[in-house]
Amino acid sequence: MNHLKTQLAEYCQHCKSMQNLKGNFSNREQKTSDGGTRTIITVSYHCECCHNFICSEEYEQNSQLMF
């Protein structure tokens, strides 16, 4: 798992305030209906202060990611 330093901020329900987010991303292989495989990148965002999970997003490897 790789770490990202982001400039995103979201409301943390644990801290009860707006907090900066720390992103982690991981790759996984997924089989397609035609028998091939595709790589899915999952980005999980956690509160930078208390490390509480905030949200996650998934992208295909070929799509454009905005970090």
N, C-alpha and C positions, 0 to 999 in steps of 0.2 A: 504494500500500500504506500502510495506517495502522498506527500503533504503539499498543500497550496497555501500561500499567504494571499488572502483576498482583501479587497477594499469594500466588501459587502457588510451591511449591518442589518440585523433583524431583531425583532422583539424576542427576548428569551423569557419563557414562562417561569423558569427556575429563578433567574435573577430579578425578574419583574422590571426589566428595563431594556432599552436598546443596547445591543452588544455587537462588537465586531465578530465576524465568522471566520472559522478556520476550515478549510476544505481538504478532504482526503479523496483520492480517486483510486479506483481499481478497475482492472480489465477482466472480462470473462468472455468465453466463447459460447455462442448460441447457435444451434443447428437451425437451418432454414427448411422450409417445406420441400425445396428441391434437392435436399441432401447436402448442400453446402454449409459453410459456417460463416458467421459474421462476428466481429468483435464489438462488444458493448462496453462502454466506459460509464461507470457509475461514480458520480461525484456526491459525496456526503458532506453536509455542512454542520458544524458544531459550534457552540458558543465558545469564544476564545477565553472567556473568564472561567466558566464552570464546566465546560466540555459537554454540556447537554446537547443531545441531538436536536437539530432544528428542521432540516429537510434534506431531500436528496433529489438528484436529477440523473437521467440516463440519456446517453447519446450513442449513435453508431460511430464507429471509428472514422468513417469517411466524412461525417458531417463537420461543419465549422464550429469550433468551440471558442467562446469568448471569455478569456481569463484576464 
